[in-house]
Structures are given as C-alpha cells and as structure tokens.
Amino acid sequence: MNKSNDFSWRRLPWGVVLIVLALSAVSVVNLQSTGIGTDSRIHLVQLGWLGVGFGLMFVVAMIDVRIIRQLVPLFYVLVIIALALVLVIGKEVNGSRRWLDLGVAGFQPSELAKLAVILSLAGWFHRVGRPDGYGLSDLLPIAFLVGLPMFLVLQEPDLGHTMMLLFIGGTMVTFEKLQRKAFISIVLVAFLTAPALWTFVLHDYQKNRVLTLLDSDGDRLSTGWHARQARIAVGSGGLLGKGHGEGTQVAGGFLPENHTDFVFAHLSEEHGFLGGTAVLLLYFLLVLTALRAAARARDRFSAGVAVGVGALIFWHVLMNIGMVLNILPVTGVTLPLLSYGGTSALTVLVAIGLLLNIEVRRSMFQARLA
C-alpha cells in the first residue's frame, strides 16, 4: 500500500473546522430566532443540511487530490448539463428558473457552478504552465470555462450568481501571472462592454436595483424597501443588540428575506455591532486560511483551488454585507453558511473540504521529508 496517500486525521487543521462549526452554530441559532412567533422550523432543516455538509466536507478532505483532478472534467460537464436542464424543466419561482425539483428537496445548480469554475480553472492552470505569463491566446479557454456557466446562469435569470462566477474566475486569473498586453485587453473589454451589458443584458428590475442604490429613498415602498429595512435593522441593533428573539424588524414583518439574503441584518439587530463584527472576523480568518494554503500549496492545482475557495467566501461576504448596508445593489447573494439553503450550505462545506485536503496533504508531505 502507498502510505503517502493515507489520510491523517491528526494533521487536519482543526482550527478551520472550529471556525466553520462556529459559523454553523450561529446560523442555526439565528435562523431559530427568525421563526419565533411563526412556528417555523427552518433552523432544524438547516441543521440537517449542515450535518450532511460536514460529512461531505470530511469525505472530500480524505480523497487523493489526484483523483479529484481526474474527476474535474466530468464534474464540469455534469454541472453544465444541470444548468441547461434547469432552464427547461426547472421550477419557476417569481419569474426565474433556478431550481431542479428532486422530490424530497430542491437543487440549485448555480451553486455547484462555483465549484466547477474553481476546479476547472485550477486544473487548466495546473496543466498549462506559462513561466513568462499567460497571453491573449491563453485567455480564450479561460473565458470559455468561466463564460459558459455564466451564460447559462444569466438565462435563469440570476445576476447575483452570474457575477459571483465572474468574480471568482477573475480572482483566480489575477493571482496568476498575466502578460501586460493580456491584462490591458481584459480591462479594455470590461470598459467597452459595460454599456452594452447595461442596455441589452440586464432586465428592468435589475437596473432598478442599481438605480435604487444611488437613491434608496426614491422608491421606499418598492425597489428600495429591502435595502431601507435592512439598514433600519442593522442600525437599531446598536453596540450589543436587542437580544435573541427580540428583533422587531422580523417580528413586525418589515424585513423581507430575513432568513436568506438579509440574514445578517437580523443578526445585527439582535446581537449588535459586536455580534456582527465577530461573524465578520470568522469569515476573515477563513479567507486568510485559504490564502495561506495557496501560498504553501505543493502544486499549481492545489494553489488555484485554495485561491478559488478564498474568493468564493470573500465575494459572497462582500456582496451580501454590501447589499445589507446599501453600498452595493441587491443581487440575492447569500451569506455563506449563515443564510438558509441546502445547496448553498453543501457547496460551501465541500469547498472547505477541498481546503482541508490541501492543508492535510501539504502537512503529510512535509512530515515525510523531515
């Protein structure tokens, strides 16, 4: 037996596991509070999804990274097929098709598309090395790997997850060495296509969300309602908050989507600035862990995956908190682990499992050299 590939539990970075456990605990407690007075049991459902997710996280952490690399193309194709199927047979909610109904539960392929982009780009960078930097011709396969799932997700339509795929892919490309001509070309294309995207791609309601950001008081009872009520919830929490179950914005029915998109607003109302800051600190530590893993990774694939996982967490937190504080438009991007949602929780925990895998393999490799 090849002992070099045996998994070592004692080398697992348990500090990362504790951070994820802490965020999961906050999620269940916070969601329980949103259901007070309505007999909602979504916190128990979330607890079940988190339990499954932790199991998957440890399974992914134990898989040989070479097997993961071999399965990346198959995983990418399956995700693309699922994204195409959701446009045809997906469950329609509020004019959007984002879910595949599996009977016992709903499944959102756009969540797994983030993992597909992370793994496929990391695999491509691993196979195609450019010591002098990636040029214009190298950007074409990168654009295809990221652009295809982006296009399909945008058709649902789901602007939030489309932007997430772009930001994750863009972050991974940025961490690689680009030739100056390639970098300038990316910037020029972004500026030149922005007006066309605004005019021909974005739906009217998506444009209204951006315009509301510039004047949130202009339409308080329509597009500006969510942002205004979220700000009220955050501001009313003060330093220490109103206490668990004492939030008036949720109890009064003023804060929409308080268990998904605006879960941080509810958390801040009940636990104040200190509670919100503690949660943000946990996310900050996760991102730092991912960047540290990328810097110490044994190979380009592992480094790329670590950067991608860090980008997933960072952009989700930034876009969600920015939406809650009304400094970014409302896009429907959830807060990792805290927001209610089975597919989202599973995706994040699998991503953390990849991070654990990278750290364990590195630690085991160094131990053999010692």
C-alpha positions in Angstrom: 0.0 0.0 0.0 1.2 3.5 -0.8 1.4 5.1 2.6 2.0 8.6 1.1 -1.7 8.9 0.2 -3.1 7.7 3.5 -5.2 10.3 5.2 -4.1 11.6 8.6 -6.8 12.9 10.9 -4.2 14.4 13.4 -2.9 16.6 10.6 -6.3 18.0 9.9 -6.3 21.8 10.5 -8.9 21.7 13.3 -8.8 25.4 13.7 -10.5 25.8 10.3 -13.1 23.1 11.4 -13.8 25.1 14.6 -14.4 28.3 12.6 -16.8 26.5 10.3 -18.5 24.9 13.3 -18.9 28.4 14.9 -20.5 29.9 11.8 -22.8 26.9 11.5 -23.9 27.3 15.2 -24.5 31.0 14.7 -26.6 30.1 11.6 -28.9 27.6 13.4 -29.4 30.0 16.4 -30.0 33.0 14.2 -32.5 31.1 12.0 -34.3 29.8 15.1 -34.9 33.4 16.1 -36.4 34.3 12.7 -39.0 31.6 13.2 -40.2 32.8 16.7 -43.9 33.5 16.6 -44.4 31.7 13.2 -43.7 28.1 14.3 -41.1 27.9 11.6 -38.6 25.0 11.8 -36.2 26.1 9.2 -33.4 26.1 11.7 -33.9 22.3 12.1 -33.9 21.9 8.3 -30.7 23.9 8.1 -29.1 21.8 10.9 -29.9 18.7 8.8 -28.2 20.2 5.7 -25.2 21.3 7.7 -24.9 17.7 9.1 -24.8 16.3 5.6 -22.4 19.0 4.5 -20.0 18.3 7.3 -20.0 14.6 6.3 -19.2 15.6 2.7 -16.6 18.1 3.9 -14.6 15.3 5.6 -15.1 12.9 2.7 -13.6 15.5 0.3 -10.8 16.1 2.7 -9.8 12.5 2.6 -9.8 12.0 -1.2 -6.5 11.8 -3.0 -6.0 15.1 -4.8 -5.0 13.2 -8.0 -8.4 11.6 -8.1 -10.0 15.0 -7.7 -8.1 16.3 -10.7 -9.2 13.4 -12.8 -12.8 13.9 -11.9 -12.8 17.6 -12.7 -13.8 17.4 -16.4 -16.7 15.0 -15.6 -17.9 17.3 -12.8 -17.8 20.3 -15.0 -19.8 18.6 -17.8 -22.4 17.4 -15.3 -22.8 20.9 -13.9 -23.3 22.3 -17.4 -25.9 19.7 -18.1 -27.7 20.6 -14.8 -27.6 24.3 -15.7 -29.1 23.6 -19.1 -31.8 21.3 -17.6 -32.9 23.9 -15.1 -33.8 26.3 -18.0 -36.0 23.6 -19.5 -37.6 21.7 -16.6 -36.6 23.9 -13.6 -39.1 25.1 -11.0 -40.2 28.6 -11.7 -40.4 31.0 -8.8 -41.1 34.7 -9.2 -40.3 34.6 -12.9 -37.0 32.8 -12.5 -36.0 29.1 -13.1 -33.2 28.3 -10.7 -34.2 25.1 -9.1 -34.4 21.4 -10.1 -37.1 19.7 -8.1 -35.8 16.4 -6.9 -38.9 15.5 -5.0 -37.5 15.4 -1.5 -35.6 18.7 -1.9 -34.8 21.4 -4.4 -31.4 21.6 -6.0 -29.8 24.8 -7.3 -27.1 24.0 -10.0 -25.8 27.6 -10.0 -24.3 26.9 -6.6 -22.3 23.9 -7.8 -21.2 26.0 -10.8 -18.9 27.9 -8.5 -17.1 24.7 -7.6 -17.0 23.8 -11.3 -15.3 27.1 -12.2 -12.8 26.8 -9.3 -11.8 23.2 -10.1 -11.7 23.6 -13.9 -9.6 26.8 -13.8 -7.2 25.3 -11.2 -6.9 22.2 -13.4 -6.2 24.3 -16.5 -3.5 26.3 -14.8 -2.0 23.1 -13.5 -1.8 21.6 -17.0 -0.9 24.7 -18.9 2.0 26.5 -17.2 3.3 29.8 -18.6 6.5 30.9 -16.7 6.5 34.2 -18.7 2.8 34.8 -18.1 -0.4 34.0 -19.8 -1.0 35.7 -23.1 -4.1 36.7 -25.1 -4.5 33.2 -26.7 -4.5 31.6 -23.3 -7.4 33.8 -22.2 -9.8 32.0 -24.7 -10.1 28.7 -22.9 -10.3 30.5 -19.6 -13.1 32.7 -21.0 -14.9 29.5 -22.2 -14.6 27.7 -18.9 -16.0 30.7 -17.0 -18.2 32.1 -19.6 -20.3 29.1 -20.4 -21.8 28.6 -16.9 -22.1 32.4 -16.6 -24.2 32.5 -19.7 -26.5 29.7 -18.6 -26.9 31.1 -15.1 -27.8 34.5 -16.5 -30.6 33.0 -18.5 -32.4 31.8 -15.4 -32.1 34.9 -14.8 -29.7 35.1 -11.8 -27.5 38.2 -11.9 -26.1 37.6 -8.4 -24.6 34.2 -9.1 -23.5 35.3 -12.6 -21.4 38.0 -11.0 -20.1 35.5 -8.4 -18.8 33.2 -11.2 -17.1 36.2 -12.9 -15.5 37.5 -9.6 -14.3 34.0 -8.6 -12.8 33.3 -12.0 -11.4 36.8 -12.2 -9.7 36.5 -8.9 -8.1 33.2 -9.8 -6.8 34.7 -13.1 -5.5 37.7 -11.2 -3.4 35.5 -8.9 -1.7 34.0 -12.0 0.9 35.9 -14.0 -0.5 37.7 -17.0 1.3 39.4 -19.8 0.9 43.1 -19.8 -1.0 43.0 -23.2 -3.4 40.4 -21.9 -4.1 42.4 -18.7 -4.7 45.6 -20.6 -7.0 43.8 -23.0 -9.1 42.4 -20.2 -9.5 46.0 -18.7 -10.5 47.5 -22.1 -13.0 44.8 -22.9 -14.6 45.3 -19.5 -15.0 49.0 -20.0 -16.2 48.7 -23.6 -18.8 46.0 -23.0 -20.3 47.6 -19.8 -22.7 50.0 -21.7 -23.9 47.1 -23.9 -24.5 44.8 -20.9 -26.5 47.5 -19.2 -28.6 48.2 -22.3 -29.2 44.7 -23.7 -28.5 42.2 -21.0 -29.8 43.5 -17.7 -33.6 43.2 -17.0 -35.5 46.3 -15.9 -35.8 45.1 -12.3 -32.1 44.5 -12.2 -31.4 48.1 -13.5 -33.9 49.4 -10.9 -31.9 47.7 -8.1 -28.7 49.5 -9.3 -30.5 52.8 -9.5 -32.0 52.3 -6.1 -28.5 52.1 -4.7 -27.9 55.7 -5.9 -31.2 56.9 -4.3 -32.6 54.3 -1.8 -35.1 56.8 -0.6 -36.5 57.4 -4.0 -38.8 54.4 -4.0 -39.1 53.3 -0.4 -42.2 51.1 -0.9 -40.9 49.2 -3.9 -37.3 48.5 -5.0 -35.9 50.5 -2.1 -37.9 48.6 0.6 -35.4 45.8 1.2 -32.4 48.0 1.5 -34.1 50.5 3.7 -35.5 47.9 6.1 -32.1 46.2 6.3 -30.4 49.4 7.2 -33.0 50.1 9.9 -32.4 46.6 11.4 -28.6 47.0 11.4 -28.8 50.5 12.9 -31.3 49.6 15.6 -29.1 46.9 17.0 -26.6 49.4 18.4 -23.5 48.0 20.1 -24.9 44.9 21.9 -28.2 44.3 20.1 -31.7 43.9 21.3 -31.2 40.3 22.4 -32.0 36.9 20.9 -35.6 36.7 19.7 -36.2 40.4 20.4 -35.7 41.7 16.9 -38.7 43.9 15.9 -37.9 44.1 12.1 -38.6 40.4 11.7 -41.4 40.1 14.2 -43.2 43.0 12.6 -42.8 41.6 9.1 -40.8 44.6 7.9 -37.6 42.8 6.9 -38.1 40.5 3.8 -35.9 37.5 3.1 -34.6 37.7 6.7 -33.6 34.0 6.6 -31.7 34.2 3.3 -30.5 37.4 1.7 -30.8 39.6 4.7 -29.9 37.2 7.5 -27.0 39.5 8.5 -29.4 42.4 9.1 -31.4 40.2 11.5 -28.2 39.0 13.3 -27.0 42.6 13.7 -30.4 43.8 15.1 -30.4 41.2 17.8 -26.7 40.9 18.5 -25.5 44.4 17.6 -22.2 45.7 16.3 -20.2 43.2 18.4 -22.1 40.2 17.2 -21.8 41.2 13.5 -18.1 42.0 13.9 -17.5 38.6 15.5 -19.1 36.9 12.5 -17.1 39.0 10.0 -13.9 38.1 11.9 -14.6 34.4 11.4 -15.0 35.0 7.7 -11.8 37.0 7.6 -9.9 34.1 9.2 -11.3 31.7 6.7 -10.2 33.8 3.8 -6.7 34.2 5.4 -6.5 30.5 5.8 -7.3 30.0 2.1 -4.6 32.4 1.0 -2.1 30.8 3.4 -3.0 27.4 1.9 -2.5 28.8 -1.6 0.9 30.2 -0.7 2.1 26.9 0.8 0.4 24.5 -1.7 2.5 21.7 -3.2 1.3 22.2 -6.7 -0.5 24.7 -9.0 -3.8 22.8 -8.9 -3.9 23.0 -5.1 -2.9 26.6 -5.1 -5.6 27.5 -7.6 -8.3 25.7 -5.7 -7.3 27.5 -2.4 -7.4 30.9 -4.1 -10.8 30.0 -5.6 -12.2 28.9 -2.3 -11.0 32.1 -0.7 -12.5 34.1 -3.5 -15.9 32.3 -3.1 -16.1 33.2 0.6 -14.7 36.7 0.2 -17.0 37.8 -2.7 -20.1 36.2 -1.1 -19.5 38.0 2.2 -18.6 41.3 0.5 -21.6 41.3 -1.8 -24.1 40.2 0.8 -22.9 42.6 3.5 -22.6 45.4 0.9 -26.2 44.7 -0.1 -27.4 44.8 3.6 -25.6 48.1 4.2 -26.9 49.5 1.0 -23.5 50.2 -0.5 -24.0 47.5 -3.2 -27.2 46.7 -5.2 -29.5 43.9 -4.1 -28.4 40.8 -6.0 -29.8 37.9 -4.0 -26.3 36.6 -3.0 -26.5 34.7 0.3 -24.1 34.8 3.3 -22.0 31.5 3.4 -23.4 29.0 6.0 -25.5 31.7 7.8 -28.2 32.0 5.1 -30.8 29.3 4.9 -30.3 27.0 1.9 -29.3 23.4 1.5 -27.4 23.6 -1.8 -25.6 26.7 -0.7 -24.5 25.1 2.6 -23.3 21.9 0.9 -21.4 23.9 -1.7 -19.5 25.9 0.9 -18.7 22.9 3.0 -17.4 20.9 0.1 -15.3 23.9 -0.8 -13.9 24.0 2.8 -13.3 20.2 2.4 -11.1 21.0 -0.6 -9.2 23.5 1.6 -8.7 20.9 4.3 -7.5 18.4 1.7 -4.8 20.8 0.5 -3.6 21.5 4.1 -3.5 17.9 5.1 -1.6 16.7 2.1 0.9 19.5 2.5 1.4 18.7 6.2 1.9 15.0 5.4 4.3 15.7 2.7 6.5 17.9 4.9 6.4 15.3 7.7 7.8 12.6 5.3 10.6 15.0 4.3 11.5 15.7 7.9 
